[in-house]
Amino acid sequence: MRLHRLEITAFGPYARREVVDFDALGADGLFLLHGDTGAGKTTLLDAVAFALFGAVPGARGQVKRLRCDIADNDTATEVALELSVQGHRLRLVRSPEYQRPKRRGDGFTTQQATASLTWLGEVPHGQAAEGITRIDEVSRTVQRLLGMNAEQFFQVVLLPQGEFARFLRADTTEREQLLERLFGTQRFADAERWFRELRTARGRELDRRRQSVREWLARLAQAAREEPPEDAGSEWALALRRRAAEAVAAAREEEQLASAARERAEATLQERRTAEERVRRVRAARQRIAALAEQADERARWAAELASARRAVTVTGPAAEADRQNERFERARAAEATAREALLSTGFAEPDSPVAVLRERAGSLREEAGALAGLVAEAEQQERDRKRLRDLVETATYATAQATALGEKLQGLPERARELRLQREQAAAAEVRLDGVRTRESDLVDALSAAKEIPRLERAVTEAVRLEQEATDAYHTSRTVLLDLRERRLAGMAAELATRLGEGEPCPVCGSAEHPAPATATSDPVGEADEAAAAERERAAEQHRAATLTARHQAESKLAAVRERLEGRTAEELTDALATVRTELAQLTTLAEGKARLDASVQAVEAEYAELTAQRAEAERSAGVAEEQRRTLAQRVEERERRLDVARGRFADVGERREHLVAVVGALDALAEARTVRATEKERLDEQLTAVRDAVRRAGFDTVEEALAAARTDARVADLERALADAEAEEKAARAVLAEPELAAVSPDDEVDTEPARLAAEEARTRAESAVATLRAATQRAEEVDGLAERFAAALAELAPAEEEFAELDALTDVVNGRGQNSRRMSLRSYVLAARLEEVAVAATARLRSMSQGRYSFVHSDAAGSRGTRGGLGLDVLDDYSGAVRPAKTLSGGESFLASLSLALGLADVVAAETGGALLDTLFVDEGFGTLDGQTLDVVMDVLDELRAGGRVVGLVSHVEELRQRIPTRLRIRKSRAGSTIELEGGMTAA
């Protein structure tokens, strides 16, 4: 990849269009970007990054404020870059998203981001000749051509020395995060996670199987009503099944015996109950016949009453209808009187006229009322129009007042909008600074916590030293006791051998079978057991001493690590610094928290201004329209009023006159109808009274009152019929019982005792039911035990292979994730990153040895960290002067710059080779040269000269004066109130 031309407009500190011709600037292969602090040197590198990827590196990319604040409102922010990559020349043009003032009115509008890619020369295969204009497609095409993403490009082409200085001093976790972003080892992390997730899933499955075995065991024990032994297995389950089957056989035999006894007892009881029932039936039949004989006279009276009631039925119906007809006649006569009074109340003078006259007069008045219907509608419209006139006057007055009030509100809004925008900019600046201040606060909190731990750690070291000394003394004491016992045992070895001699047995020393004078033991002999016990105490003391030694080393290491981290700062200093940072953080947080509210307030003010303007215009229009409508409507109202005055006559209005006519017509019609109904009802009443007199004569009664007295209700008639029928049926049933053959020999005086048989039957039934329940429970228990035993055996059979498989998977997962049998404590991802870091260390060492004149080399270590932490990403420096390997933190400022630059160049080579990206012909090194002396700067320049071998262009960003003397081609950046400008020194002037 080679850069040719960069054009920037209204970008960063550059208010106008500035051009950088990289072909002229890099003609010698090495050029310098220099200028005052804040002039915009690093902004040129940001512009290159933005043109390629639409983003800028580091913390600057998080702010997203790329537009020049002092640029003209009509000047668009834009970056254009021409470059060659993989044999193709192309031009990239990008504009960021930013806020610009509206062209009409006050306020701001969002200028959307744009991007385009144009091919200059031959178009690659598969690409459109007209280029690309979609932002995402432009980014994907650039990334595919370069072979690396934005993060990798920022680390490989735009070498940020500050970040690599931190990389040198970083711990394993921080170093791992950077390397992971550059080398894309996510797939190895996915593999680690896959193993962990698989182990978790298989572990849950194994737990489920174990729980299943425990559950089946518990259910089997519960079903068998036995406590399971500790080693319960298949043998115990078989024994349970055998005992359950034996219990079923015993219960079945008992059930058969109890069932036979119950059948015999129930047969005897049934015979006794049958005899008792026959005696009871005979007694009951004779008693019922006697009772019916005593009721003969009463039943005769019931029969006579029933006959009279049946004859009276033919009279009660017509009599009731006559009463109802009389009520209807009276209602018709009252209605006629009411209608006559109603007609008189309307002022009609002839209420007693015939029906025909009344109907004729109602017809003529109805026609007169119909003629007034149209004028009534006009009168109603007249009232609505009068109300409309009043509403129009109010509308015009209100709209005029509203337009005046809205004009007053609009006067103060522009100034308020400007104040809110200023407050919003202050809140945005505070929001940008928050992350840095929070990071400082977090670092100070951690450091203060560590400082507070120092007294405890010092006490721990003192205690560990004391315990180590005590353990050492105990070890020496036990060692002395062991040596003394061994010496005494050797001295009494002959006596020990003599105790083992037997009569006639050969001596193990001389072979003789005779033992005339065996040696005797001393008063305090030492045996083998005594020596073994002393040796065991000596070994335990040695282990305890080693453990205390390890504990002391760990305590001292923890204390040293904390002191190194604090870098000499005390807890009081850290507390003061933390208080200052927290005060600053509180102030910034208060400002930043108001940004969203201020954004909303600015938008609300702008929206309110637009809305009030529109409302004022609408109010003025409404006032004019209302006044015009009022004039037109007033003319129509005046004309209609003249017609209505003639039509209403002596009444208040036309509607009242028409309502009066309608009321008179209604009263006339009602009176005519009431007189007609009254005459009809009178005729019907006379007819019904004649029908009643005929019915009384036919029923055999003298008067209507006599017939009505004999009448009975339907319920009483039904009761009489039912009582007579029931008495007759009972007598027949009682005599039929006495006539049954099986009761012929039964006397009502016979006595039968069933109690003994009943007691015997209940006892037999209780025994049988208990036996059946016992058999059922034993059978159910046996079936349940059989089923659960089979399930238990199946669960045991499934558990064994699952446990073996999980043990293998668990060990493998620990190894892949840097635990268990993994002695280096390195995960798979860390192992891959360690290999990449080793390549980086080799590549960086070649340049570091050259820059340090053979003194320093990078040393990569894959050993585990202290206290068992992860290893594999250790990076130290070998000093050939002393032959010692020391931490990179011990390097001086200039040495750190050399190491950082070497590491950055080495990482650039490895990443470029790893990603398979395009050849990088352009490289930028940003700052850091001010820490070098003259001799070291010569060496560094020699290395940079080597970098431009083969046509590579190297750009240095620095304000070091000596570099201006060494590098003839320079790009000077001047800072002013009107914006920064670019000037090419030692070559062609920039366009």
Secondary structure in CASP SS format (residue, H / E / C, confidence):
PFRMAT SS
TARGET T0000
AUTHOR 0000-0000-0000
METHOD secondary structure of the structure
MODEL  1
M C 1.00
R E 1.00
L E 1.00
H E 1.00
R E 1.00
L E 1.00
E E 1.00
I E 1.00
T E 1.00
A C 1.00
F E 1.00
G C 1.00
P C 1.00
Y E 1.00
A C 1.00
R C 1.00
R C 1.00
E E 1.00
V E 1.00
V E 1.00
D E 1.00
F H 1.00
D H 1.00
A H 1.00
L H 1.00
G C 1.00
A C 1.00
D C 1.00
G C 1.00
L E 1.00
F E 1.00
L E 1.00
L E 1.00
H E 1.00
G E 1.00
D C 1.00
T C 1.00
G C 1.00
A C 1.00
G C 1.00
K H 1.00
T H 1.00
T H 1.00
L H 1.00
L H 1.00
D H 1.00
A H 1.00
V H 1.00
A H 1.00
F H 1.00
A H 1.00
L H 1.00
F H 1.00
G C 1.00
A C 1.00
V C 1.00
P C 1.00
G C 1.00
A C 1.00
R H 1.00
G H 1.00
Q H 1.00
V H 1.00
K C 1.00
R C 1.00
L C 1.00
R E 1.00
C C 1.00
D C 1.00
I C 1.00
A C 1.00
D C 1.00
N C 1.00
D C 1.00
T C 1.00
A C 1.00
T C 1.00
E E 1.00
V E 1.00
A E 1.00
L E 1.00
E E 1.00
L E 1.00
S E 1.00
V E 1.00
Q C 1.00
G C 1.00
H E 1.00
R E 1.00
L E 1.00
R E 1.00
L E 1.00
V E 1.00
R E 1.00
S E 1.00
P C 1.00
E C 1.00
Y E 1.00
Q E 1.00
R E 1.00
P E 1.00
K C 1.00
R C 1.00
R C 1.00
G C 1.00
D C 1.00
G C 1.00
F E 1.00
T E 1.00
T E 1.00
Q E 1.00
Q C 1.00
A C 1.00
T E 1.00
A E 1.00
S E 1.00
L E 1.00
T E 1.00
W E 1.00
L C 1.00
G C 1.00
E C 1.00
V C 1.00
P C 1.00
H C 1.00
G C 1.00
Q C 1.00
A C 1.00
A C 1.00
E C 1.00
G C 1.00
I E 1.00
T C 1.00
R C 1.00
I H 1.00
D H 1.00
E H 1.00
V H 1.00
S H 1.00
R H 1.00
T H 1.00
V H 1.00
Q H 1.00
R H 1.00
L H 1.00
L H 1.00
G C 1.00
M C 1.00
N C 1.00
A H 1.00
E H 1.00
Q H 1.00
F H 1.00
F H 1.00
Q H 1.00
V H 1.00
V C 1.00
L E 1.00
L E 1.00
P E 1.00
Q H 1.00
G H 1.00
E H 1.00
F H 1.00
A H 1.00
R H 1.00
F H 1.00
L H 1.00
R H 1.00
A C 1.00
D C 1.00
T H 1.00
T H 1.00
E H 1.00
R H 1.00
E H 1.00
Q H 1.00
L H 1.00
L H 1.00
E H 1.00
R H 1.00
L H 1.00
F H 1.00
G C 1.00
T C 1.00
Q H 1.00
R H 1.00
F H 1.00
A H 1.00
D H 1.00
A H 1.00
E H 1.00
R H 1.00
W H 1.00
F H 1.00
R H 1.00
E H 1.00
L H 1.00
R H 1.00
T H 1.00
A H 1.00
R H 1.00
G H 1.00
R H 1.00
E H 1.00
L H 1.00
D H 1.00
R H 1.00
R H 1.00
R H 1.00
Q H 1.00
S H 1.00
V H 1.00
R H 1.00
E H 1.00
W H 1.00
L H 1.00
A H 1.00
R H 1.00
L H 1.00
A H 1.00
Q H 1.00
A H 1.00
A H 1.00
R C 1.00
E C 1.00
E C 1.00
P C 1.00
P C 1.00
E C 1.00
D C 1.00
A C 1.00
G C 1.00
S H 1.00
E H 1.00
W H 1.00
A H 1.00
L H 1.00
A H 1.00
L H 1.00
R H 1.00
R H 1.00
R H 1.00
A H 1.00
A H 1.00
E H 1.00
A H 1.00
V H 1.00
A H 1.00
A H 1.00
A H 1.00
R H 1.00
E H 1.00
E H 1.00
E H 1.00
Q H 1.00
L H 1.00
A H 1.00
S H 1.00
A H 1.00
A H 1.00
R H 1.00
E H 1.00
R H 1.00
A H 1.00
E H 1.00
A H 1.00
T H 1.00
L H 1.00
Q H 1.00
E H 1.00
R H 1.00
R H 1.00
T H 1.00
A H 1.00
E H 1.00
E H 1.00
R H 1.00
V H 1.00
R H 1.00
R H 1.00
V H 1.00
R H 1.00
A H 1.00
A H 1.00
R H 1.00
Q H 1.00
R H 1.00
I H 1.00
A H 1.00
A H 1.00
L H 1.00
A H 1.00
E H 1.00
Q C 1.00
A H 1.00
D H 1.00
E H 1.00
R H 1.00
A H 1.00
R H 1.00
W H 1.00
A H 1.00
A H 1.00
E H 1.00
L H 1.00
A H 1.00
S H 1.00
A H 1.00
R H 1.00
R H 1.00
A H 1.00
V H 1.00
T H 1.00
V H 1.00
T H 1.00
G H 1.00
P H 1.00
A H 1.00
A H 1.00
E H 1.00
A H 1.00
D H 1.00
R H 1.00
Q H 1.00
N H 1.00
E H 1.00
R H 1.00
F H 1.00
E H 1.00
R H 1.00
A H 1.00
R H 1.00
A H 1.00
A H 1.00
E H 1.00
A H 1.00
T H 1.00
A H 1.00
R H 1.00
E H 1.00
A H 1.00
L H 1.00
L H 1.00
S H 1.00
T C 1.00
G C 1.00
F C 1.00
A C 1.00
E C 1.00
P C 1.00
D C 1.00
S C 1.00
P C 1.00
V H 1.00
A H 1.00
V H 1.00
L H 1.00
R H 1.00
E H 1.00
R H 1.00
A H 1.00
G H 1.00
S H 1.00
L H 1.00
R H 1.00
E H 1.00
E H 1.00
A H 1.00
G H 1.00
A H 1.00
L C 1.00
A H 1.00
G H 1.00
L H 1.00
V H 1.00
A H 1.00
E H 1.00
A H 1.00
E H 1.00
Q H 1.00
Q H 1.00
E H 1.00
R H 1.00
D H 1.00
R H 1.00
K H 1.00
R H 1.00
L H 1.00
R H 1.00
D H 1.00
L H 1.00
V H 1.00
E H 1.00
T H 1.00
A H 1.00
T H 1.00
Y H 1.00
A H 1.00
T H 1.00
A H 1.00
Q H 1.00
A H 1.00
T H 1.00
A H 1.00
L H 1.00
G H 1.00
E H 1.00
K H 1.00
L H 1.00
Q C 1.00
G C 1.00
L H 1.00
P H 1.00
E H 1.00
R H 1.00
A H 1.00
R H 1.00
E H 1.00
L H 1.00
R H 1.00
L H 1.00
Q H 1.00
R H 1.00
E H 1.00
Q H 1.00
A H 1.00
A H 1.00
A H 1.00
A H 1.00
E H 1.00
V H 1.00
R H 1.00
L H 1.00
D H 1.00
G H 1.00
V H 1.00
R H 1.00
T H 1.00
R H 1.00
E H 1.00
S H 1.00
D H 1.00
L H 1.00
V H 1.00
D H 1.00
A H 1.00
L H 1.00
S H 1.00
A H 1.00
A H 1.00
K H 1.00
E H 1.00
I H 1.00
P H 1.00
R H 1.00
L H 1.00
E H 1.00
R H 1.00
A H 1.00
V H 1.00
T H 1.00
E H 1.00
A H 1.00
V H 1.00
R H 1.00
L H 1.00
E H 1.00
Q H 1.00
E H 1.00
A H 1.00
T H 1.00
D H 1.00
A H 1.00
Y H 1.00
H H 1.00
T H 1.00
S H 1.00
R H 1.00
T H 1.00
V H 1.00
L H 1.00
L H 1.00
D H 1.00
L H 1.00
R H 1.00
E H 1.00
R H 1.00
R H 1.00
L H 1.00
A H 1.00
G C 1.00
M H 1.00
A H 1.00
A H 1.00
E H 1.00
L H 1.00
A H 1.00
T C 1.00
R C 1.00
L C 1.00
G C 1.00
E C 1.00
G C 1.00
E C 1.00
P C 1.00
C C 1.00
P C 1.00
V C 1.00
C C 1.00
G C 1.00
S C 1.00
A C 1.00
E C 1.00
H C 1.00
P C 1.00
A C 1.00
P C 1.00
A C 1.00
T C 1.00
A C 1.00
T C 1.00
S C 1.00
D C 1.00
P C 1.00
V C 1.00
G C 1.00
E H 1.00
A H 1.00
D H 1.00
E H 1.00
A H 1.00
A H 1.00
A H 1.00
A H 1.00
E H 1.00
R H 1.00
E H 1.00
R H 1.00
A H 1.00
A H 1.00
E H 1.00
Q H 1.00
H H 1.00
R H 1.00
A H 1.00
A H 1.00
T H 1.00
L H 1.00
T H 1.00
A H 1.00
R H 1.00
H H 1.00
Q H 1.00
A H 1.00
E H 1.00
S H 1.00
K H 1.00
L H 1.00
A H 1.00
A H 1.00
V H 1.00
R H 1.00
E H 1.00
R H 1.00
L H 1.00
E C 1.00
G C 1.00
R C 1.00
T C 1.00
A H 1.00
E H 1.00
E H 1.00
L H 1.00
T H 1.00
D H 1.00
A H 1.00
L H 1.00
A H 1.00
T H 1.00
V H 1.00
R H 1.00
T H 1.00
E H 1.00
L H 1.00
A H 1.00
Q H 1.00
L H 1.00
T H 1.00
T H 1.00
L H 1.00
A H 1.00
E H 1.00
G H 1.00
K H 1.00
A H 1.00
R H 1.00
L H 1.00
D H 1.00
A H 1.00
S H 1.00
V H 1.00
Q H 1.00
A H 1.00
V H 1.00
E H 1.00
A H 1.00
E H 1.00
Y H 1.00
A H 1.00
E H 1.00
L H 1.00
T H 1.00
A H 1.00
Q H 1.00
R H 1.00
A H 1.00
E H 1.00
A H 1.00
E H 1.00
R H 1.00
S H 1.00
A H 1.00
G H 1.00
V H 1.00
A H 1.00
E H 1.00
E H 1.00
Q H 1.00
R H 1.00
R H 1.00
T H 1.00
L H 1.00
A H 1.00
Q H 1.00
R H 1.00
V H 1.00
E H 1.00
E H 1.00
R H 1.00
E H 1.00
R H 1.00
R H 1.00
L H 1.00
D H 1.00
V H 1.00
A H 1.00
R H 1.00
G C 1.00
R C 1.00
F C 1.00
A C 1.00
D C 1.00
V H 1.00
G H 1.00
E H 1.00
R H 1.00
R H 1.00
E H 1.00
H H 1.00
L H 1.00
V H 1.00
A H 1.00
V H 1.00
V H 1.00
G H 1.00
A H 1.00
L H 1.00
D H 1.00
A H 1.00
L H 1.00
A H 1.00
E H 1.00
A H 1.00
R H 1.00
T H 1.00
V H 1.00
R H 1.00
A H 1.00
T H 1.00
E H 1.00
K H 1.00
E H 1.00
R H 1.00
L H 1.00
D H 1.00
E H 1.00
Q H 1.00
L H 1.00
T H 1.00
A H 1.00
V H 1.00
R H 1.00
D H 1.00
A H 1.00
V H 1.00
R H 1.00
R H 1.00
A H 1.00
G C 1.00
F C 1.00
D C 1.00
T C 1.00
V H 1.00
E H 1.00
E H 1.00
A H 1.00
L H 1.00
A H 1.00
A H 1.00
A C 1.00
R C 1.00
T C 1.00
D H 1.00
A H 1.00
R H 1.00
V H 1.00
A H 1.00
D H 1.00
L H 1.00
E H 1.00
R H 1.00
A H 1.00
L H 1.00
A H 1.00
D H 1.00
A H 1.00
E H 1.00
A H 1.00
E H 1.00
E H 1.00
K H 1.00
A H 1.00
A H 1.00
R H 1.00
A H 1.00
V H 1.00
L H 1.00
A C 1.00
E C 1.00
P H 1.00
E H 1.00
L H 1.00
A C 1.00
A C 1.00
V C 1.00
S C 1.00
P C 1.00
D C 1.00
D C 1.00
E C 1.00
V C 1.00
D C 1.00
T C 1.00
E H 1.00
P H 1.00
A H 1.00
R H 1.00
L H 1.00
A H 1.00
A H 1.00
E H 1.00
E H 1.00
A H 1.00
R H 1.00
T H 1.00
R H 1.00
A H 1.00
E H 1.00
S H 1.00
A H 1.00
V H 1.00
A H 1.00
T H 1.00
L H 1.00
R H 1.00
A H 1.00
A H 1.00
T H 1.00
Q H 1.00
R H 1.00
A H 1.00
E H 1.00
E H 1.00
V H 1.00
D H 1.00
G H 1.00
L H 1.00
A H 1.00
E H 1.00
R H 1.00
F H 1.00
A H 1.00
A H 1.00
A H 1.00
L H 1.00
A H 1.00
E H 1.00
L H 1.00
A H 1.00
P H 1.00
A H 1.00
E H 1.00
E H 1.00
E H 1.00
F H 1.00
A H 1.00
E H 1.00
L H 1.00
D H 1.00
A H 1.00
L H 1.00
T H 1.00
D H 1.00
V H 1.00
V H 1.00
N E 1.00
G C 1.00
R C 1.00
G C 1.00
Q C 1.00
N C 1.00
S C 1.00
R C 1.00
R C 1.00
M C 1.00
S E 1.00
L H 1.00
R H 1.00
S H 1.00
Y H 1.00
V H 1.00
L H 1.00
A H 1.00
A H 1.00
R H 1.00
L H 1.00
E H 1.00
E H 1.00
V H 1.00
A H 1.00
V H 1.00
A H 1.00
A H 1.00
T H 1.00
A H 1.00
R H 1.00
L H 1.00
R H 1.00
S H 1.00
M H 1.00
S C 1.00
Q C 1.00
G C 1.00
R C 1.00
Y E 1.00
S E 1.00
F E 1.00
V E 1.00
H E 1.00
S E 1.00
D C 1.00
A C 1.00
A C 1.00
G C 1.00
S H 1.00
R H 1.00
G H 1.00
T C 1.00
R C 1.00
G C 1.00
G C 1.00
L C 1.00
G E 1.00
L E 1.00
D E 1.00
V E 1.00
L E 1.00
D E 1.00
D C 1.00
Y C 1.00
S C 1.00
G C 1.00
A E 1.00
V E 1.00
R E 1.00
P E 1.00
A H 1.00
K H 1.00
T H 1.00
L C 1.00
S C 1.00
G H 1.00
G H 1.00
E H 1.00
S H 1.00
F H 1.00
L H 1.00
A H 1.00
S H 1.00
L H 1.00
S H 1.00
L H 1.00
A H 1.00
L H 1.00
G H 1.00
L H 1.00
A H 1.00
D H 1.00
V H 1.00
V H 1.00
A H 1.00
A H 1.00
E H 1.00
T H 1.00
G C 1.00
G C 1.00
A C 1.00
L C 1.00
L C 1.00
D C 1.00
T E 1.00
L E 1.00
F E 1.00
V E 1.00
D E 1.00
E C 1.00
G C 1.00
F H 1.00
G H 1.00
T H 1.00
L C 1.00
D C 1.00
G H 1.00
Q H 1.00
T H 1.00
L H 1.00
D H 1.00
V H 1.00
V H 1.00
M H 1.00
D H 1.00
V H 1.00
L H 1.00
D H 1.00
E H 1.00
L H 1.00
R C 1.00
A C 1.00
G C 1.00
G C 1.00
R C 1.00
V E 1.00
V E 1.00
G E 1.00
L E 1.00
V E 1.00
S C 1.00
H C 1.00
V C 1.00
E H 1.00
E H 1.00
L H 1.00
R H 1.00
Q H 1.00
R H 1.00
I C 1.00
P C 1.00
T C 1.00
R E 1.00
L E 1.00
R E 1.00
I E 1.00
R E 1.00
K C 1.00
S C 1.00
R C 1.00
A C 1.00
G C 1.00
S C 1.00
T E 1.00
I E 1.00
E E 1.00
L E 1.00
E E 1.00
G C 1.00
G C 1.00
M C 1.00
T C 1.00
A C 1.00
A C 1.00
END
